[in-house]
Amino acid sequence: MKMVATFHDRLFSGIKRERSQIFYQALAFAPRVLLHCASAAALIGLTSGCVAETRYEEARSAGQVEMGARQLAEQRLHAAETRLAALETELKARDQKLSANEETISQAELDSSVLGKERDEATQLVEQLRSELARVGGDLRTFSEQKESLEHALSAAEAKKKQLERADVETATLVRMTRDLSAVLGDGVLSGELALDIKDGMVVLRVPREKLFSEDKTVRNDSALGALARVLEHYPQSALSLSESGKSATGQSDLAAVSAALGQRGVAPARIQSVASSDGKATDTDAELEFALAPNSAASPDSSGPSAPQASPSERAAL
């Protein structure tokens, strides 16, 4: 702004200086022209008839010179005015351009101020969102830990539930198997000749050797093996483990003979497992065989579904 004002001052001072010079030159020439004109008129009036031709020519030449100087002054004045008008036009255009630049600068400053405020607001919003994100992240970690803990607890509870359900099914199966064996064996259990018990999740039947074998060492037809075969047929997924305590009179194991007899009664050999005989010190009279029935997968709650209800041996006997 200071540079523009200085330029304006210099421009106007130059224009004023040129106008003053032209004006002073015009004033300087005017007296001469008037003086020469007056002299010529006086000479013409006094010596109208006797003016020499040479003096007339000199006067005319002087007037022409003065007239040329005046015309030159007028031309210079016109040129100066034209230049002044052009400078004024240029100055006006520069003023307009300067005003436009000032408006542009003002608008740019306003836009910069608005952008600065928006930037500050955006910075505050970002900081606020970061704070909220950190808080939410902490809550999510807490929720994740709680969720993981609850999932572990739920898994443990479900496993416990399945275990209890399996135990309930196994218990119910064991109870039914015990009931069916008791019903089929009848008086043998009530009289105490046959021992029926539940041990380690299995139904255990202990039968004295003399109740299974006749005097010729063959399996008796009326032994408890028939009852076992009927119960095993009713529970097709159960398994049977055989073991014996004491030694037979011949010193040979009776498990092979019992397994063969059960096979003849329809029990698949794959369902029968023979266990090594216990180191018994019993005599031939107190030797006994132990039959352990395990429910196996029939007692598992994860099976495809409950099998169709079948009439137990005791129910069929009642029918």
C-alpha positions as CSV (number, residue, x, y, z in Angstrom):
1,M,0.0,0.0,0.0
2,K,2.8,2.4,0.8
3,M,4.5,1.7,-2.6
4,V,1.2,2.4,-4.5
5,A,0.7,5.7,-2.6
6,T,4.3,6.7,-3.4
7,F,3.7,5.9,-7.1
8,H,0.5,8.0,-7.0
9,D,2.3,10.9,-5.4
10,R,5.1,10.8,-7.9
11,L,2.7,10.6,-10.9
12,F,0.6,13.6,-9.8
13,S,3.6,15.7,-8.9
14,G,5.1,15.0,-12.5
15,I,1.8,16.0,-14.1
16,K,1.6,19.2,-12.1
17,R,5.2,20.1,-12.9
18,E,4.5,19.7,-16.7
19,R,1.4,21.8,-16.5
20,S,3.2,24.6,-14.7
21,Q,6.1,24.6,-17.2
22,I,3.6,24.8,-20.2
23,F,1.7,27.6,-18.4
24,Y,4.9,29.6,-17.7
25,Q,6.1,29.2,-21.2
26,A,2.8,30.5,-22.5
27,L,3.0,33.5,-20.2
28,A,6.6,34.1,-21.4
29,F,5.7,34.1,-25.1
30,A,2.5,36.2,-24.7
31,P,4.2,39.6,-23.9
32,R,6.6,39.2,-26.8
33,V,3.8,38.5,-29.2
34,L,1.8,41.4,-27.9
35,L,4.9,43.7,-28.0
36,H,5.7,42.8,-31.5
37,C,2.1,43.1,-32.6
38,A,1.9,46.6,-31.0
39,S,5.2,47.7,-32.5
40,A,4.1,46.5,-35.9
41,A,0.7,48.3,-35.6
42,A,2.4,51.5,-34.4
43,L,4.9,51.4,-37.3
44,I,2.1,50.7,-39.7
45,G,0.0,53.5,-38.3
46,L,2.8,56.1,-38.2
47,T,4.5,55.2,-41.3
48,S,1.8,53.5,-43.2
49,G,3.0,54.8,-46.4
50,C,6.7,54.6,-45.8
51,V,7.4,51.3,-44.1
52,A,10.2,49.5,-45.8
53,E,9.4,46.2,-47.3
54,T,12.2,44.6,-45.4
55,R,10.9,45.7,-42.0
56,Y,7.5,44.3,-42.9
57,E,9.1,41.0,-43.8
58,E,11.0,40.9,-40.5
59,A,7.8,41.6,-38.5
60,R,5.9,39.0,-40.4
61,S,8.7,36.5,-39.8
62,A,8.8,37.3,-36.1
63,G,5.0,36.8,-35.9
64,Q,5.3,33.5,-37.7
65,V,8.0,32.4,-35.3
66,E,5.9,33.4,-32.3
67,M,2.9,31.7,-33.9
68,G,4.9,28.5,-34.4
69,A,6.1,28.6,-30.8
70,R,2.6,29.0,-29.6
71,Q,1.4,26.1,-31.7
72,L,4.2,24.0,-30.4
73,A,3.3,25.0,-26.8
74,E,-0.4,24.1,-27.5
75,Q,0.8,20.7,-29.0
76,R,2.9,20.0,-25.9
77,L,0.0,21.0,-23.7
78,H,-2.4,18.7,-25.6
79,A,0.2,15.9,-25.4
80,A,0.6,16.5,-21.7
81,E,-3.2,16.4,-21.1
82,T,-3.5,13.2,-23.2
83,R,-0.7,11.6,-21.2
84,L,-2.4,12.8,-18.0
85,A,-5.7,11.3,-19.1
86,A,-3.9,8.0,-19.9
87,L,-2.1,8.0,-16.6
88,E,-5.4,8.8,-14.8
89,T,-7.0,5.8,-16.6
90,E,-4.1,3.6,-15.7
91,L,-4.2,4.8,-12.2
92,K,-8.0,4.1,-12.0
93,A,-7.4,0.6,-13.4
94,R,-4.6,-0.1,-10.9
95,D,-6.9,1.2,-8.1
96,Q,-9.6,-1.2,-9.2
97,K,-7.1,-4.1,-9.5
98,L,-5.7,-3.2,-6.1
99,S,-9.3,-3.2,-4.6
100,A,-9.9,-6.5,-6.2
101,N,-6.6,-7.9,-4.8
102,E,-7.5,-6.5,-1.4
103,E,-10.9,-8.2,-1.6
104,T,-9.2,-11.4,-2.6
105,I,-6.7,-11.1,0.2
106,S,-9.5,-10.4,2.7
107,Q,-11.5,-13.4,1.4
108,A,-8.4,-15.6,1.6
109,E,-7.8,-14.4,5.2
110,L,-11.4,-15.1,6.1
111,D,-11.2,-18.6,4.5
112,S,-8.0,-19.2,6.3
113,S,-9.6,-18.2,9.6
114,V,-12.6,-20.4,9.0
115,L,-10.4,-23.3,8.0
116,G,-8.3,-22.7,11.2
117,K,-11.5,-22.9,13.3
118,E,-12.7,-26.0,11.5
119,R,-9.2,-27.6,12.0
120,D,-9.3,-26.8,15.7
121,E,-12.8,-28.3,16.0
122,A,-11.8,-31.4,14.0
123,T,-8.7,-31.8,16.3
124,Q,-10.9,-31.6,19.4
125,L,-13.4,-34.1,17.8
126,V,-10.5,-36.5,17.0
127,E,-9.2,-36.2,20.6
128,Q,-12.7,-36.9,21.9
129,L,-13.1,-39.9,19.6
130,R,-9.7,-41.3,20.6
131,S,-10.7,-41.0,24.3
132,E,-14.1,-42.7,23.6
133,L,-12.3,-45.4,21.5
134,A,-9.8,-46.0,24.4
135,R,-12.7,-46.3,26.8
136,V,-14.7,-48.6,24.6
137,G,-11.6,-50.6,23.9
138,G,-11.1,-51.1,27.7
139,D,-14.8,-52.1,28.0
140,L,-14.4,-54.5,25.1
141,R,-11.4,-56.1,26.7
142,T,-13.3,-56.4,30.0
143,F,-16.3,-57.9,28.1
144,S,-14.0,-60.2,26.2
145,E,-12.4,-61.5,29.4
146,Q,-15.9,-61.9,31.0
147,K,-17.2,-63.6,27.9
148,E,-14.2,-66.0,27.9
149,S,-14.7,-66.7,31.6
150,L,-18.4,-67.3,31.1
151,E,-17.6,-69.6,28.1
152,H,-15.3,-71.7,30.1
153,A,-17.8,-71.8,32.9
154,L,-20.5,-72.7,30.4
155,S,-18.3,-75.4,28.8
156,A,-17.6,-76.8,32.3
157,A,-21.3,-76.8,33.2
158,E,-22.2,-78.4,29.9
159,A,-19.6,-81.1,30.4
160,K,-20.8,-81.6,34.0
161,K,-24.4,-81.8,32.7
162,K,-23.4,-84.3,30.0
163,Q,-21.5,-86.3,32.7
164,L,-24.5,-86.2,35.0
165,E,-26.9,-87.1,32.2
166,R,-24.6,-90.0,31.2
167,A,-24.4,-91.0,34.8
168,D,-28.2,-90.8,35.1
169,V,-28.6,-93.0,32.0
170,E,-25.9,-95.4,33.2
171,T,-27.5,-95.6,36.6
172,A,-31.0,-96.1,35.1
173,T,-29.5,-98.8,32.8
174,L,-27.7,-100.4,35.7
175,V,-30.9,-100.4,37.7
176,R,-32.9,-102.0,34.9
177,M,-30.2,-104.6,34.3
178,T,-30.1,-105.4,38.0
179,R,-33.9,-105.6,38.1
180,D,-34.0,-107.8,35.0
181,L,-31.3,-110.1,36.3
182,S,-33.0,-110.4,39.6
183,A,-36.3,-111.2,37.9
184,V,-34.8,-113.8,35.6
185,L,-32.6,-115.5,38.3
186,G,-35.5,-115.5,40.7
187,D,-34.9,-117.6,43.9
188,G,-31.2,-117.9,43.3
189,V,-30.6,-114.3,44.2
190,L,-33.2,-114.3,47.0
191,S,-31.7,-117.4,48.6
192,G,-28.2,-116.0,48.5
193,E,-26.8,-118.7,46.3
194,L,-26.1,-116.1,43.6
195,A,-24.6,-112.7,44.6
196,L,-25.8,-109.7,42.6
197,D,-24.2,-106.3,43.1
198,I,-23.3,-103.0,41.4
199,K,-19.6,-102.2,41.3
200,D,-17.6,-99.6,39.4
201,G,-20.5,-98.8,37.1
202,M,-21.2,-102.5,36.2
203,V,-23.7,-105.1,37.3
204,V,-21.7,-107.9,38.9
205,L,-23.0,-111.5,39.2
206,R,-21.1,-114.0,41.2
207,V,-22.0,-117.7,40.6
208,P,-20.4,-120.6,42.5
209,R,-18.7,-123.1,40.2
210,E,-21.0,-126.0,41.2
211,K,-24.0,-124.0,40.0
212,L,-22.5,-123.8,36.5
213,F,-20.9,-127.2,36.0
214,S,-22.1,-130.7,36.5
215,E,-20.0,-133.6,38.0
216,D,-18.7,-134.5,34.5
217,K,-17.3,-130.9,34.1
218,T,-19.8,-129.9,31.5
219,V,-21.9,-126.7,31.7
220,R,-25.3,-127.3,33.2
221,N,-28.3,-126.5,31.0
222,D,-30.3,-125.0,34.0
223,S,-27.4,-122.7,35.0
224,A,-27.5,-118.9,35.3
225,L,-26.0,-118.6,31.8
226,G,-29.4,-118.8,30.2
227,A,-30.5,-115.8,32.3
228,L,-27.4,-113.9,31.4
229,A,-27.9,-114.6,27.7
230,R,-31.5,-113.3,27.9
231,V,-30.4,-110.1,29.6
232,L,-27.6,-109.6,27.1
233,E,-30.0,-110.0,24.3
234,H,-32.2,-107.3,25.7
235,Y,-29.2,-104.9,26.0
236,P,-27.4,-105.4,22.7
237,Q,-24.8,-102.7,23.3
238,S,-23.7,-104.0,26.7
239,A,-20.5,-106.0,27.2
240,L,-19.6,-108.9,29.5
241,S,-16.4,-109.5,31.4
242,L,-15.6,-112.9,32.8
243,S,-13.3,-113.7,35.7
244,E,-12.9,-116.5,38.2
245,S,-11.5,-116.9,41.7
246,G,-10.1,-120.1,43.1
247,K,-9.1,-123.1,41.0
248,S,-11.1,-125.9,39.6
249,A,-10.4,-129.4,40.7
250,T,-8.7,-130.3,37.4
251,G,-6.5,-127.2,37.6
252,Q,-7.9,-125.8,34.3
253,S,-9.7,-122.6,33.7
254,D,-13.4,-122.7,33.2
255,L,-13.7,-119.4,31.4
256,A,-13.3,-120.9,27.9
257,A,-16.1,-123.4,28.6
258,V,-18.4,-120.6,29.9
259,S,-17.6,-118.4,26.9
260,A,-18.5,-121.3,24.5
261,A,-21.7,-122.0,26.4
262,L,-22.7,-118.3,26.1
263,G,-21.9,-118.4,22.4
264,Q,-24.2,-121.3,22.0
265,R,-27.0,-119.2,23.7
266,G,-26.7,-116.4,21.1
267,V,-24.1,-114.1,22.7
268,A,-21.5,-112.9,20.2
269,P,-17.9,-113.7,21.2
270,A,-16.9,-110.0,20.6
271,R,-19.0,-109.0,23.5
272,I,-17.3,-111.3,25.9
273,Q,-14.0,-110.4,27.5
274,S,-12.1,-112.9,29.6
275,V,-10.0,-111.5,32.5
276,A,-7.1,-113.3,34.0
277,S,-8.1,-115.4,37.0
278,S,-7.4,-113.9,40.4
279,D,-4.7,-115.5,42.4
280,G,-7.1,-117.4,44.6
281,K,-6.3,-119.6,47.5
282,A,-9.8,-120.9,47.6
283,T,-10.5,-124.6,47.3
284,D,-12.6,-126.2,44.6
285,T,-15.7,-126.0,46.7
286,D,-15.6,-122.2,47.1
287,A,-14.4,-121.4,43.5
288,E,-16.8,-119.0,41.7
289,L,-17.1,-117.1,38.4
290,E,-17.8,-113.4,38.2
291,F,-19.9,-111.9,35.4
292,A,-19.6,-108.1,35.0
293,L,-22.1,-106.4,32.7
294,A,-21.2,-102.9,31.5
295,P,-23.7,-100.7,29.7
296,N,-21.1,-99.2,27.4
297,S,-22.5,-96.9,24.6
298,A,-26.0,-97.8,25.5
299,A,-25.6,-95.6,28.5
300,S,-24.1,-92.7,26.6
301,P,-26.4,-89.6,26.2
302,D,-24.5,-88.7,23.0
303,S,-25.9,-91.6,21.1
304,S,-28.1,-90.9,18.0
305,G,-31.2,-91.2,20.1
306,P,-33.0,-93.4,22.6
307,S,-33.6,-96.9,21.4
308,A,-37.1,-98.1,21.1
309,P,-38.5,-99.3,24.4
310,Q,-38.4,-103.1,24.6
311,A,-40.0,-105.3,27.2
312,S,-37.5,-106.4,29.8
313,P,-37.1,-110.2,30.6
314,S,-39.0,-109.6,33.8
315,E,-41.9,-107.8,32.0
316,R,-42.0,-110.5,29.3
317,A,-42.0,-113.2,32.1
318,A,-44.9,-111.3,33.7
319,L,-46.8,-111.2,30.4
